[in-house]
Amino acid sequence: MMDERLIYEILCVVEEIPEGKVATYGQIAKLIGREKNARLVGKVLSMAEYYGNYPCHRVVNHAGRLAPGWPEQRLLLEEEGVAMKNDTHVDVKKYQWEEG
C-alpha cells in the first residue's frame, strides 16, 4: 500500500543519489526496508513530478536498463558523465551508487 510517508521515504533516497551515479529500483526498495518492492519504487518514481523535483533519471533496473519511453533519461545521465553500455543500458558495475 502506498501512502504519503512511503512516497517521501522513497523520494528522499532518490534525492541522495549523487550526480554521475545510478541506483536500482531494488536497491532503493532495500534501503527503505522493503526488499521485495522494486516495482513499487518504480510506480512512485513515475509519479514523482507531483511531489517536487527529484533526480529520478538516476534510477535504472537491476541490469542497468533505462526506463522505456523516456528518451530524456539517457541525455540527463550522459550530461552527468554516465556512459552507456549500449543504447538502453548503463554500466551498473561502473556507475552504481554505493550508499553510506
N, C-alpha and C positions, 0 to 999 in steps of 0.2 A: 504494500500500500504506500502511496506517495502522499506526503504531507509537506507543508512549508519547511519544517525543520530538516527533513531529509533532503529536500531540494537544495537548501542552502548549505547543508553539510557537504554535498557533492560539489557544489559550485565553489565552496571555499577551498577544497582540494585542488580543483582545476586552476584556481587563481594562483596557487603555489607553484605550478609547473613553470620552470624558468624558460626564458626565451632561448630558442635553439635546441630545446629538448622536447620529447614526446612522452606521454604516458598512455597506457592501455586502459580500456574500459574495465577490464578485470582488475587491474592494478588499483584503480580508483575505488572499485567495489570493495576490495580487500582492505584498503586504508580506512574505510568507514565502517568496517566490521560486518560487511555483507558480501562475503566472498562469492556467493553464487548469483549475484545480482548485476552482472555486467550489462545485461540488456536494459535493466532499469536505469543504469548510468547513461546509456545511450539515449533513452527516452527523455530523461531530464535535460541532457545537453541539446536535444532537438528543440527544446522549449526555452533554452537559457536566455534568449534575446528578450524575453518578457521580464526578466529579473535583473538585467543590467548588462554590462559589457564584460564578458569573460573570455579568456583565450581558449575557447573550445576547439579551435583548429589544431591544438597541440595534443589532441586525444585521437588515437588510432586503435584498430583492433589488435588482437594478440600477434598477428602476423605482420603488422605494420601497414595494413591496408587503409587507405583513406576512405572517408565517408562517401558512399556512392551519391552522385547527383550534387556534389558540392565542389565544383572546379576551383573555387577560390581558396579552398583549404591548401591545396598544393602550392599556390602562389604565396600565401601567407607564410607557410613553412619555409619555402625557398628564400624568402626575404629575410628570414631569421638565420639562414645558413644551414638549414637541414637539407641534405642531399637526398634525392630519391634513388631507390634501388632500381626501380623501373617506373613506368607511367603511373602506377597506382599504389606503390608501396614505399614506405620509409624503411631504412635500415634500422630496425628496432635495437639490434645489438649495439650499434654505434651511438644512437641518439636517445635511448631510453633514459628517462629521469630516474635517478637513484635518490629517492626521497630520504629525508632525515639528515 
